[in-house]
Amino acid sequence: ADAKSIIGKDCALLVIAGPKKDFAESEIDRLRAYLDGQTVGSEGGRVLVLTDSTDLRGLANLLSVWGIRSERADLGDVPTMSGSDVIVRDFSESHPVTGPLQGQQVIFFNPVAFSPSSSASVRDGSSPADLKRYNSLLKVGDACLSAVVERGSSGSDLAIRPSRLIAVGDVGFVMNGGLRANANANRDFFLNSVNSF
């Protein structure tokens, strides 16, 4: 089957949570076609990637092309509850995923950091529709633990849904215990990430 026929037009969100096996080149091609809107008509696809490893199982190149690079989280001295987790309190105010969470905290257990790749920068000759806008969603100090890249309409034409890729640098934050805890906003951050699509 070709890349366009694998992910259907009714797919509103594709979640990749902690991949354990390498993606085949044909699977990466399908994901690229989905994000580029080749499987969802004129609209772009939406992908949520959760990882607790810088080994993205073949996804590193796709994320880099989409404007996100993973790296080891160099956190230094950070707030923690148990000594092995990380308390994240720095939420982007400018994005609908994290804007409503101001004053809350998210607990990450094995964080991975992200930074913008060169494809997230504005290049000469790029049209606004091709521009990939990178935003940090969650930070601890200078380390970004969740990022979003959007390509497409940015508000003026709301009829066109932009492509969106959100990367979250922890898989464990959505474990049942983390989602049930009243002391953090893990559940709200996860639901906002899913519902923003």
MDTraj code that builds the backbone (N, CA, C; nanometers):
import mdtraj as md
import numpy as np

residues = "ALA ASP ALA LYS SER ILE ILE GLY LYS ASP CYS ALA LEU LEU VAL ILE ALA GLY PRO LYS LYS ASP PHE ALA GLU SER GLU ILE ASP ARG LEU ARG ALA TYR LEU ASP GLY GLN THR VAL GLY SER GLU GLY GLY ARG VAL LEU VAL LEU THR ASP SER THR ASP LEU ARG GLY LEU ALA ASN LEU LEU SER VAL TRP GLY ILE ARG SER GLU ARG ALA ASP LEU GLY ASP VAL PRO THR MET SER GLY SER ASP VAL ILE VAL ARG ASP PHE SER GLU SER HIS PRO VAL THR GLY PRO LEU GLN GLY GLN GLN VAL ILE PHE PHE ASN PRO VAL ALA PHE SER PRO SER SER SER ALA SER VAL ARG ASP GLY SER SER PRO ALA ASP LEU LYS ARG TYR ASN SER LEU LEU LYS VAL GLY ASP ALA CYS LEU SER ALA VAL VAL GLU ARG GLY SER SER GLY SER ASP LEU ALA ILE ARG PRO SER ARG LEU ILE ALA VAL GLY ASP VAL GLY PHE VAL MET ASN GLY GLY LEU ARG ALA ASN ALA ASN ALA ASN ARG ASP PHE PHE LEU ASN SER VAL ASN SER PHE".split()
xyz = np.array([
    [0.0852, -0.1178, 0.0000],
    [0.0000, 0.0000, 0.0000],
    [0.0892, 0.1233, 0.0000],
    [0.0436, 0.2305, -0.0661],
    [0.1255, 0.3507, -0.0666],
    [0.1021, 0.4303, 0.0614],
    [0.1902, 0.5278, 0.0843],
    [0.1878, 0.6036, 0.2101],
    [0.0555, 0.6736, 0.2327],
    [-0.0103, 0.7137, 0.1265],
    [-0.1337, 0.7911, 0.1419],
    [-0.2517, 0.7063, 0.1865],
    [-0.2450, 0.5761, 0.1688],
    [-0.3615, 0.4931, 0.1982],
    [-0.3600, 0.4326, 0.3381],
    [-0.2562, 0.4552, 0.4161],
    [-0.2445, 0.3889, 0.5458],
    [-0.3149, 0.4650, 0.6573],
    [-0.2978, 0.5945, 0.6649],
    [-0.3605, 0.6746, 0.7695],
    [-0.4799, 0.7442, 0.7061],
    [-0.5992, 0.7087, 0.7513],
    [-0.7220, 0.7528, 0.6862],
    [-0.7571, 0.8979, 0.7106],
    [-0.8520, 0.9468, 0.6308],
    [-0.8972, 1.0860, 0.6405],
    [-0.9685, 1.1139, 0.7722],
    [-1.0163, 1.0095, 0.8403],
    [-1.0880, 1.0295, 0.9659],
    [-0.9951, 1.0329, 1.0873],
    [-0.8641, 1.0238, 1.0651],
    [-0.7679, 1.0276, 1.1758],
    [-0.7467, 1.1723, 1.2183],
    [-0.7993, 1.2082, 1.3359],
    [-0.7858, 1.3447, 1.3869],
    [-0.6545, 1.3639, 1.4615],
    [-0.5995, 1.2571, 1.5165],
    [-0.4771, 1.2634, 1.5950],
    [-0.4097, 1.1276, 1.5938],
    [-0.2792, 1.1289, 1.5718],
    [-0.1988, 1.0074, 1.5781],
    [-0.1074, 1.0212, 1.6991],
    [-0.1161, 0.9267, 1.7939],
    [-0.0345, 0.9306, 1.9148],
    [0.0738, 0.8243, 1.9047],
    [0.1976, 0.8652, 1.9253],
    [0.3120, 0.7737, 1.9291],
    [0.3682, 0.7830, 2.0700],
    [0.3426, 0.6810, 2.1507],
    [0.3795, 0.6843, 2.2925],
    [0.4891, 0.5826, 2.3234],
    [0.6094, 0.6321, 2.3467],
    [0.7206, 0.5479, 2.3885],
    [0.7511, 0.4340, 2.2944],
    [0.7832, 0.4614, 2.1681],
    [0.8098, 0.3514, 2.0744],
    [0.9256, 0.2648, 2.1223],
    [0.9089, 0.1337, 2.1093],
    [1.0108, 0.0377, 2.1529],
    [1.0882, -0.0223, 2.0365],
    [1.0276, -0.0229, 1.9165],
    [1.0941, -0.0777, 1.7985],
    [1.1157, 0.0339, 1.6978],
    [1.2193, 0.0172, 1.6168],
    [1.2488, 0.1173, 1.5148],
    [1.1381, 0.1234, 1.4110],
    [1.1077, 0.2444, 1.3666],
    [1.0133, 0.2635, 1.2574],
    [1.0824, 0.2294, 1.1263],
    [1.0115, 0.1606, 1.0396],
    [1.0630, 0.1324, 0.9063],
    [1.0550, 0.2588, 0.8220],
    [1.1374, 0.2661, 0.7181],
    [1.1354, 0.3832, 0.6296],
    [0.9965, 0.4058, 0.5704],
    [0.9256, 0.2976, 0.5379],
    [0.7906, 0.3118, 0.4814],
    [0.6939, 0.3715, 0.5840],
    [0.7135, 0.3393, 0.7132],
    [0.6285, 0.3964, 0.8174],
    [0.6575, 0.5454, 0.8362],
    [0.7851, 0.5833, 0.8288],
    [0.8218, 0.7251, 0.8377],
    [0.7618, 0.8010, 0.7199],
    [0.7637, 0.7392, 0.5995],
    [0.7025, 0.8021, 0.4816],
    [0.5529, 0.8238, 0.5031],
    [0.4864, 0.7293, 0.5663],
    [0.3424, 0.7428, 0.5939],
    [0.3163, 0.8569, 0.6921],
    [0.3991, 0.8636, 0.7953],
    [0.3851, 0.9721, 0.8929],
    [0.4094, 1.1076, 0.8272],
    [0.5127, 1.1152, 0.7426],
    [0.5424, 1.2403, 0.6723],
    [0.4259, 1.2799, 0.5826],
    [0.3697, 1.1829, 0.5105],
    [0.2551, 1.2114, 0.4230],
    [0.1354, 1.2590, 0.5047],
    [0.1143, 1.1990, 0.6209],
    [0.0035, 1.2395, 0.7080],
    [0.0230, 1.3830, 0.7557],
    [0.1422, 1.4163, 0.8063],
    [0.1692, 1.5523, 0.8532],
    [0.1612, 1.6541, 0.7397],
    [0.2005, 1.6132, 0.6202],
    [0.1977, 1.7037, 0.5048],
    [0.0587, 1.7203, 0.4463],
    [-0.0397, 1.6509, 0.5017],
    [-0.1767, 1.6668, 0.4547],
    [-0.2106, 1.5837, 0.3332],
    [-0.1269, 1.4891, 0.2981],
    [-0.1528, 1.4066, 0.1811],
    [-0.2563, 1.2983, 0.2079],
    [-0.2843, 1.2726, 0.3348],
    [-0.3844, 1.1712, 0.3678],
    [-0.5103, 1.2324, 0.4262],
    [-0.5085, 1.3603, 0.4534],
    [-0.6243, 1.4250, 0.5139],
    [-0.6732, 1.5418, 0.4292],
    [-0.6633, 1.5286, 0.2993],
    [-0.7104, 1.6340, 0.2105],
    [-0.6216, 1.7555, 0.2172],
    [-0.6801, 1.8741, 0.2217],
    [-0.6035, 1.9976, 0.2207],
    [-0.5530, 2.0353, 0.3597],
    [-0.5989, 1.9652, 0.4613],
    [-0.5566, 1.9961, 0.5974],
    [-0.4370, 1.9097, 0.6356],
    [-0.3582, 1.9598, 0.7280],
    [-0.2439, 1.8835, 0.7749],
    [-0.2816, 1.7881, 0.8858],
    [-0.1960, 1.6918, 0.9096],
    [-0.2179, 1.5946, 1.0155],
    [-0.1748, 1.6471, 1.1506],
    [-0.2102, 1.5718, 1.2538],
    [-0.1765, 1.6064, 1.3919],
    [-0.1113, 1.4852, 1.4578],
    [0.0060, 1.5071, 1.5181],
    [0.0801, 1.3982, 1.5807],
    [0.1233, 1.4416, 1.7203],
    [0.1061, 1.3512, 1.8168],
    [0.1525, 1.3702, 1.9540],
    [0.2552, 1.2612, 1.9821],
    [0.3803, 1.3013, 2.0094],
    [0.4890, 1.2072, 2.0370],
    [0.5258, 1.2180, 2.1842],
    [0.5221, 1.1047, 2.2551],
    [0.5648, 1.0976, 2.3950],
    [0.6897, 1.0102, 2.3989],
    [0.7979, 1.0610, 2.4557],
    [0.9207, 0.9821, 2.4604],
    [0.9951, 1.0078, 2.5903],
    [1.0628, 0.9058, 2.6397],
    [1.1505, 0.9250, 2.7550],
    [1.2930, 0.8847, 2.7181],
    [1.3223, 0.8891, 2.5882],
    [1.4546, 0.8537, 2.5393],
    [1.4913, 0.9453, 2.4230],
    [1.6197, 0.9764, 2.4115],
    [1.6636, 1.0525, 2.2949],
    [1.6734, 0.9618, 2.1726],
    [1.6664, 0.8296, 2.1942],
    [1.6590, 0.7344, 2.0834],
    [1.5131, 0.7266, 2.0407],
    [1.4801, 0.7984, 1.9358],
    [1.3414, 0.8095, 1.8935],
    [1.2986, 0.6995, 1.7972],
    [1.3769, 0.5948, 1.7886],
    [1.3401, 0.4771, 1.7090],
    [1.3097, 0.5111, 1.5634],
    [1.3956, 0.5950, 1.5043],
    [1.3779, 0.6298, 1.3644],
    [1.2980, 0.7567, 1.3422],
    [1.2417, 0.8132, 1.4481],
    [1.1611, 0.9352, 1.4338],
    [1.2447, 1.0634, 1.4378],
    [1.3726, 1.0526, 1.4746],
    [1.4551, 1.1722, 1.4922],
    [1.4598, 1.2564, 1.3652],
    [1.4768, 1.1936, 1.2496],
    [1.4850, 1.2690, 1.1254],
    [1.3526, 1.3372, 1.0942],
    [1.2414, 1.2671, 1.1142],
    [1.1098, 1.3263, 1.0894],
    [1.0887, 1.4475, 1.1812],
    [1.1200, 1.4335, 1.3104],
    [1.1041, 1.5452, 1.4023],
    [1.1945, 1.6614, 1.3626],
    [1.3164, 1.6316, 1.3211],
    [1.4096, 1.7365, 1.2811],
    [1.3585, 1.8125, 1.1595],
    [1.3055, 1.7395, 1.0618],
    [1.2477, 1.8046, 0.9437],
    [1.1297, 1.8913, 0.9849],
    [1.0597, 1.8508, 1.0891],
    [0.9447, 1.9267, 1.1383],
    [0.9823, 2.0321, 1.2410],
    [1.1114, 2.0482, 1.2697],
    [1.1537, 2.1603, 1.3525],
    [1.1890, 2.1293, 1.4962],
    [1.1961, 1.9999, 1.5341],
    [1.2244, 1.9632, 1.6733],
    [1.3438, 1.8677, 1.6784],
    [1.4355, 1.8971, 1.7704],
    [1.5506, 1.8095, 1.7925],
    [1.5483, 1.7653, 1.9391],
    [1.5655, 1.6351, 1.9632],
    [1.5686, 1.5858, 2.1022],
    [1.7126, 1.5841, 2.1515],
    [1.7271, 1.5978, 2.2822],
    [1.8598, 1.5983, 2.3431],
    [1.8473, 1.5557, 2.4886],
    [1.9579, 1.5191, 2.5461],
    [1.9562, 1.4832, 2.6875],
    [1.9205, 1.6072, 2.7692],
    [1.8375, 1.5882, 2.8673],
    [1.7944, 1.7004, 2.9515],
    [1.9019, 1.7291, 3.0559],
    [1.9688, 1.8423, 3.0442],
    [2.0677, 1.8870, 3.1419],
    [1.9965, 1.9834, 3.2361],
    [1.9410, 1.9285, 3.3443],
    [1.8508, 2.0062, 3.4288],
    [1.9189, 2.0714, 3.5479],
    [2.0333, 2.0187, 3.5902],
    [2.1000, 2.0760, 3.7074],
    [2.0166, 2.0552, 3.8324],
    [2.0130, 2.1554, 3.9177],
    [1.9393, 2.1492, 4.0439],
    [1.7960, 2.1954, 4.0178],
    [1.7018, 2.1015, 4.0205],
    [1.5628, 2.1339, 3.9883],
    [1.4704, 2.0880, 4.1005],
    [1.3498, 2.1474, 4.1064],
    [1.2528, 2.1033, 4.2070],
    [1.2129, 1.9572, 4.1842],
    [1.1985, 1.8831, 4.2942],
    [1.1617, 1.7420, 4.2847],
    [1.0791, 1.7034, 4.4068],
    [0.9978, 1.6000, 4.3900],
    [0.9204, 1.5495, 4.5037],
    [0.9895, 1.4311, 4.5685],
    [1.0453, 1.3412, 4.4864],
    [1.1034, 1.2182, 4.5389],
    [1.2537, 1.2091, 4.5182],
    [1.3103, 1.3032, 4.4461],
    [1.4520, 1.2974, 4.4143],
    [1.4784, 1.2382, 4.2770],
    [1.3836, 1.1624, 4.2246],
    [1.4024, 1.1028, 4.0920],
    [1.3070, 1.1611, 3.9877],
    [1.2143, 1.2440, 4.0305],
    [1.1232, 1.3069, 3.9358],
    [1.1588, 1.4552, 3.9213],
    [1.0893, 1.5238, 3.8321],
    [1.1129, 1.6662, 3.8077],
    [0.9784, 1.7380, 3.8122],
    [0.9719, 1.8462, 3.8881],
    [0.8512, 1.9280, 3.8933],
    [0.8649, 2.0406, 3.7910],
    [0.7689, 2.0475, 3.6998],
    [0.7700, 2.1482, 3.5942],
    [0.6609, 2.2502, 3.6240],
    [0.7015, 2.3770, 3.6345],
    [0.6053, 2.4832, 3.6660],
    [0.6028, 2.5943, 3.5617],
    [0.6931, 2.5895, 3.4652],
    [0.7055, 2.6958, 3.3655],
    [0.6281, 2.6566, 3.2396],
    [0.5050, 2.7082, 3.2275],
    [0.4162, 2.6791, 3.1149],
    [0.4109, 2.7983, 3.0211],
    [0.4113, 2.7724, 2.8904],
    [0.3951, 2.8807, 2.7939],
    [0.2562, 2.9413, 2.8091],
    [0.2502, 3.0725, 2.8203],
    [0.1219, 3.1416, 2.8315],
    [0.0562, 3.1603, 2.6950],
    [0.1356, 3.1483, 2.5885],
    [0.0863, 3.1865, 2.4559],
    [0.0274, 3.0709, 2.3754],
    [0.0170, 2.9518, 2.4319],
    [-0.0372, 2.8391, 2.3553],
    [-0.1598, 2.7820, 2.4264],
    [-0.2630, 2.7401, 2.3498],
    [-0.3853, 2.6880, 2.4128],
    [-0.3655, 2.5606, 2.4944],
    [-0.2601, 2.4851, 2.4688],
    [-0.2344, 2.3635, 2.5475],
    [-0.1945, 2.4000, 2.6898],
    [-0.1084, 2.4992, 2.7050],
    [-0.0515, 2.5297, 2.8365],
    [-0.1002, 2.6616, 2.8966],
    [-0.1583, 2.7490, 2.8178],
    [-0.2066, 2.8770, 2.8690],
    [-0.2973, 2.8635, 2.9905],
    [-0.3960, 2.7696, 2.9873],
    [-0.4862, 2.7560, 3.1021],
    [-0.4217, 2.6927, 3.2259],
    [-0.2980, 2.6457, 3.2150],
    [-0.2351, 2.5731, 3.3256],
    [-0.1426, 2.6603, 3.4099],
    [-0.1461, 2.7905, 3.3906],
    [-0.0589, 2.8794, 3.4672],
    [-0.0823, 2.8584, 3.6169],
    [0.0277, 2.8489, 3.6916],
    [0.0192, 2.8283, 3.8360],
    [0.0102, 2.6819, 3.8765],
    [0.0035, 2.5918, 3.7799],
    [-0.0028, 2.4479, 3.8084],
    [0.1375, 2.3881, 3.8024],
    [0.1464, 2.2576, 3.8235],
    [0.2733, 2.1871, 3.8082],
    [0.2491, 2.0510, 3.7455],
    [0.3460, 2.0083, 3.6659],
    [0.3440, 1.8774, 3.6013],
    [0.4643, 1.8009, 3.6549],
    [0.4473, 1.6712, 3.6779],
    [0.5563, 1.5875, 3.7275],
    [0.6051, 1.4994, 3.6140],
    [0.7346, 1.5095, 3.5801],
    [0.7979, 1.4230, 3.4806],
    [0.8906, 1.3285, 3.5548],
    [0.8990, 1.2062, 3.5059],
    [0.9767, 1.1029, 3.5747],
    [1.1099, 1.0734, 3.5077],
    [1.1189, 1.0854, 3.3775],
    [1.2424, 1.0572, 3.3046],
    [1.2501, 1.1538, 3.1860],
    [1.2746, 1.2829, 3.2123],
    [1.2581, 1.3835, 3.1083],
    [1.3644, 1.3826, 2.9986],
    [1.3185, 1.4153, 2.8792],
    [1.4009, 1.4399, 2.7615],
    [1.3758, 1.5851, 2.7214],
    [1.4789, 1.6523, 2.6762],
    [1.4661, 1.7923, 2.6364],
    [1.4564, 1.8056, 2.4842],
    [1.4049, 1.9193, 2.4409],
    [1.3913, 1.9486, 2.2980],
    [1.4450, 2.0887, 2.2702],
    [1.4852, 2.1094, 2.1459],
    [1.5248, 2.2412, 2.0991],
    [1.4826, 2.2509, 1.9527],
    [1.4750, 2.3738, 1.9010],
    [1.4345, 2.3867, 1.7612],
    [1.5465, 2.3411, 1.6680],
    [1.5104, 2.2678, 1.5639],
    [1.6076, 2.2335, 1.4604],
    [1.6104, 2.3470, 1.3584],
    [1.7032, 2.3412, 1.2662],
    [1.7185, 2.4502, 1.1693],
    [1.5966, 2.4655, 1.0792],
    [1.5181, 2.3602, 1.0616],
    [1.4013, 2.3719, 0.9734],
    [1.2875, 2.4505, 1.0374],
    [1.2977, 2.4813, 1.1666],
    [1.1946, 2.5612, 1.2322],
    [1.2194, 2.7103, 1.2136],
    [1.3327, 2.7457, 1.1549],
    [1.3615, 2.8877, 1.1361],
    [1.3040, 2.9363, 1.0035],
    [1.2842, 3.0674, 0.9933],
    [1.2319, 3.1273, 0.8710],
    [1.3430, 3.1275, 0.7671],
    [1.3106, 3.0808, 0.6484],
    [1.4087, 3.0794, 0.5401],
    [1.3625, 3.1704, 0.4284],
    [1.4584, 3.2274, 0.3557],
    [1.4239, 3.3127, 0.2422],
    [1.3422, 3.2332, 0.1424],
    [1.2349, 3.2941, 0.0946],
    [1.1527, 3.2295, -0.0067],
    [1.0448, 3.1388, 0.0487],
    [1.0423, 3.1156, 0.1828],
    [0.9351, 3.0291, 0.2331],
    [0.8052, 3.1062, 0.2348],
    [0.7012, 3.0371, 0.1946],
    [0.5693, 3.0988, 0.2028],
    [0.5173, 3.0806, 0.3450],
    [0.4250, 3.1663, 0.3910],
    [0.3717, 3.1514, 0.5267],
    [0.3118, 3.0131, 0.5512],
    [0.2557, 2.9503, 0.4491],
    [0.1951, 2.8184, 0.4658],
    [0.3008, 2.7126, 0.4953],
    [0.4252, 2.7347, 0.4497],
    [0.5317, 2.6374, 0.4718],
    [0.6128, 2.6648, 0.5975],
    [0.5920, 2.7779, 0.6609],
    [0.6683, 2.8149, 0.7784],
    [0.6343, 2.7228, 0.8950],
    [0.7356, 2.6672, 0.9577],
    [0.7161, 2.5808, 1.0739],
    [0.7475, 2.6630, 1.1983],
    [0.6447, 2.6879, 1.2779],
    [0.6583, 2.7703, 1.3979],
    [0.6806, 2.6810, 1.5203],
    [0.7957, 2.6966, 1.5837],
    [0.8330, 2.6196, 1.7024],
    [0.7991, 2.7007, 1.8266],
    [0.7372, 2.6361, 1.9250],
    [0.7102, 2.6992, 2.0542],
    [0.7411, 2.6004, 2.1651],
    [0.8049, 2.6506, 2.2683],
    [0.8278, 2.5710, 2.3883],
    [0.6993, 2.5717, 2.4702],
    [0.6552, 2.4545, 2.5159],
    [0.5340, 2.4465, 2.5984],
    [0.5667, 2.4367, 2.7465],
    [0.6645, 2.3522, 2.7825],
    [0.7032, 2.3308, 2.9220],
    [0.8533, 2.3471, 2.9356],
    [0.8964, 2.4187, 3.0391],
    [1.0394, 2.4373, 3.0602],
    [1.0751, 2.4176, 3.2073],
    [1.1980, 2.3721, 3.2284],
    [1.2614, 2.3718, 3.3596],
    [1.3940, 2.4424, 3.3392],
    [1.4082, 2.5599, 3.3955],
    [1.5276, 2.6399, 3.3678],
    [1.5333, 2.6705, 3.2184],
    [1.6462, 2.6366, 3.1568],
    [1.6616, 2.6581, 3.0132],
    [1.6198, 2.5370, 2.9311],
    [1.5859, 2.4262, 2.9959],
    [1.5523, 2.3027, 2.9238],
    [1.4039, 2.2988, 2.8876],
    [1.3757, 2.2789, 2.7603],
    [1.2386, 2.2640, 2.7118],
    [1.2013, 2.1159, 2.7188],
    [1.0966, 2.0810, 2.7931],
    [1.0558, 1.9413, 2.8083],
    [0.9344, 1.9059, 2.7243],
    [0.8738, 2.0036, 2.6607],
    [0.7664, 1.9781, 2.5650],
    [0.7634, 2.0939, 2.4657],
    [0.7505, 2.0585, 2.3376],
    [0.7514, 2.1596, 2.2319],
    [0.6425, 2.1286, 2.1303],
    [0.6008, 2.2324, 2.0589],
    [0.5019, 2.2170, 1.9521],
    [0.5552, 2.2863, 1.8275],
    [0.5317, 2.2240, 1.7123],
    [0.5608, 2.2860, 1.5838],
    [0.4325, 2.2840, 1.5035],
    [0.3977, 2.4012, 1.4482],
    [0.2764, 2.4129, 1.3674],
    [0.3131, 2.4699, 1.2321],
    [0.2480, 2.4166, 1.1297],
    [0.2688, 2.4669, 0.9948],
    [0.1332, 2.4883, 0.9308],
    [0.1143, 2.6049, 0.8737],
    [-0.0128, 2.6349, 0.8096],
    [-0.0707, 2.7629, 0.8642],
    [-0.2012, 2.7740, 0.8565],
    [-0.2710, 2.8962, 0.8975],
    [-0.2423, 2.9272, 1.0434],
    [-0.2238, 3.0542, 1.0721],
    [-0.1953, 3.0936, 1.2105],
    [-0.2950, 3.1975, 1.2603],
    [-0.4221, 3.1709, 1.2399],
    [-0.5223, 3.2563, 1.3006],
    [-0.6075, 3.3338, 1.2037],
    [-0.5510, 3.3864, 1.0948],
    [-0.6304, 3.4688, 1.0052],
    [-0.7292, 3.3865, 0.9236],
    [-0.6918, 3.2636, 0.8878],
    [-0.7817, 3.1774, 0.8117],
    [-0.8138, 3.0552, 0.8962],
    [-0.9146, 3.0667, 0.9808],
    [-0.9462, 2.9596, 1.0745],
    [-1.0093, 2.8395, 1.0080],
    [-1.0472, 2.8510, 0.8810],
    [-1.1055, 2.7373, 0.8108],
    [-0.9993, 2.6343, 0.7746],
    [-0.8728, 2.6755, 0.7745],
    [-0.7641, 2.5835, 0.7420],
    [-0.6980, 2.5405, 0.8718],
    [-0.6981, 2.4119, 0.8961],
    [-0.6400, 2.3568, 1.0179],
    [-0.4907, 2.3349, 0.9965],
    [-0.4053, 2.3972, 1.0766],
    [-0.2617, 2.3772, 1.0570],
    [-0.2180, 2.2368, 1.0968],
    [-0.1108, 2.1910, 1.0350],
    [-0.0464, 2.0680, 1.0811],
    [0.0153, 2.0984, 1.2166],
    [0.0138, 1.9992, 1.3058],
    [0.0694, 2.0223, 1.4390],
    [0.1390, 1.8966, 1.4878],
    [0.2592, 1.9147, 1.5421],
    [0.3332, 1.8063, 1.6037],
    [0.3724, 1.8530, 1.7437],
    [0.3265, 1.7796, 1.8439],
    [0.3645, 1.8086, 1.9826],
    [0.4548, 1.6962, 2.0300],
    [0.5692, 1.7332, 2.0868],
    [0.6610, 1.6353, 2.1457],
    [0.6653, 1.6591, 2.2957],
    [0.6473, 1.5524, 2.3722],
    [0.6515, 1.5583, 2.5181],
    [0.7659, 1.4688, 2.5635],
    [0.8573, 1.5242, 2.6410],
    [0.9771, 1.4525, 2.6821],
    [0.9600, 1.3649, 2.8031],
    [0.8529, 1.2895, 2.8090],
    [0.8327, 1.1893, 2.9135],
    [0.7112, 1.1054, 2.8776],
    [0.7236, 0.9751, 2.8906],
    [0.6086, 0.8868, 2.8687],
    [0.5395, 0.8599, 3.0014],
    [0.6164, 0.8496, 3.1086],
    [0.5629, 0.8127, 3.2387],
    [0.4659, 0.9119, 3.2994],
    [0.4657, 1.0365, 3.2527],
    [0.3763, 1.1351, 3.3133],
    [0.2296, 1.1004, 3.2897],
    [0.2008, 1.0097, 3.1955],
    [0.0618, 0.9699, 3.1713],
    [0.0294, 0.8331, 3.2307],
    [0.1155, 0.7827, 3.3199],
    [0.0817, 0.6591, 3.3903],
    [-0.0349, 0.6871, 3.4836],
    [-0.1097, 0.5839, 3.5167],
    [-0.2308, 0.6014, 3.5978],
    [-0.2062, 0.6780, 3.7269],
    [-0.0988, 0.6462, 3.7984],
    [-0.0710, 0.7153, 3.9241],
    [-0.0492, 0.8638, 3.9037],
    [0.0262, 0.8998, 3.7999],
    [0.0513, 1.0401, 3.7698],
    [-0.0735, 1.1142, 3.7287],
    [-0.1628, 1.0473, 3.6567],
    [-0.2860, 1.1118, 3.6117],
    [-0.3866, 1.1277, 3.7247],
    [-0.3837, 1.0371, 3.8235],
    [-0.4800, 1.0437, 3.9341],
    [-0.4391, 1.1402, 4.0439],
    [-0.3095, 1.1710, 4.0513],
    [-0.2610, 1.2535, 4.1631],
    [-0.3241, 1.3922, 4.1603],
    [-0.3669, 1.4373, 4.2747],
    [-0.4282, 1.5698, 4.2868],
    [-0.3250, 1.6808, 4.2972],
    [-0.1986, 1.6438, 4.3206],
    [-0.0946, 1.7440, 4.3436],
    [-0.0329, 1.7958, 4.2148],
    [-0.0804, 1.7499, 4.0985],
    [-0.0207, 1.7963, 3.9741],
    [-0.1257, 1.8089, 3.8644],
    [-0.0824, 1.8673, 3.7526],
    [-0.1719, 1.8907, 3.6391],
    [-0.1393, 1.7974, 3.5231],
    [-0.0810, 1.6805, 3.5509],
    [-0.0469, 1.5867, 3.4437],
    [-0.1674, 1.5540, 3.3574],
    [-0.2793, 1.5227, 3.4204],
    [-0.4005, 1.4872, 3.3460],
    [-0.4453, 1.6040, 3.2580],
    [-0.4466, 1.7252, 3.3134],
    [-0.4910, 1.8415, 3.2370],
    [-0.3978, 1.8717, 3.1197],
    [-0.2660, 1.8591, 3.1428],
    [-0.1709, 1.8830, 3.0348],
    [-0.1902, 1.7800, 2.9235],
    [-0.2073, 1.6534, 2.9608],
    [-0.2279, 1.5492, 2.8604],
    [-0.3584, 1.5726, 2.7837],
    [-0.4670, 1.5988, 2.8552],
    [-0.5955, 1.6214, 2.7885],
    [-0.5921, 1.7463, 2.6998],
    [-0.5258, 1.8517, 2.7459],
    [-0.5130, 1.9709, 2.6625],
    [-0.4321, 1.9407, 2.5369],
    [-0.3277, 1.8579, 2.5499],
    [-0.2475, 1.8199, 2.4344],
    [-0.3296, 1.7441, 2.3326],
    [-0.4156, 1.6538, 2.3810],
    [-0.5008, 1.5746, 2.2926],
    [-0.6129, 1.6604, 2.2346],
    [-0.6787, 1.7391, 2.3179],
    [-0.7951, 1.8157, 2.2730],
    [-0.7588, 1.9349, 2.1866],
    [-0.6340, 1.9789, 2.1886],
    [-0.5959, 2.0933, 2.1057],
    [-0.5911, 2.0555, 1.9591],
    [-0.6017, 1.9294, 1.9313],
    [-0.5945, 1.8831, 1.7933],
    [-0.7303, 1.8954, 1.7295],
])
top = md.Topology()
chain = top.add_chain()
for i, resn in enumerate(residues, 1):
    res = top.add_residue(resn, chain, resSeq=i)
    for name in ("N", "CA", "C"):
        top.add_atom(name, md.element.get_by_symbol(name[0]), res)
traj = md.Trajectory(xyz[None], top)
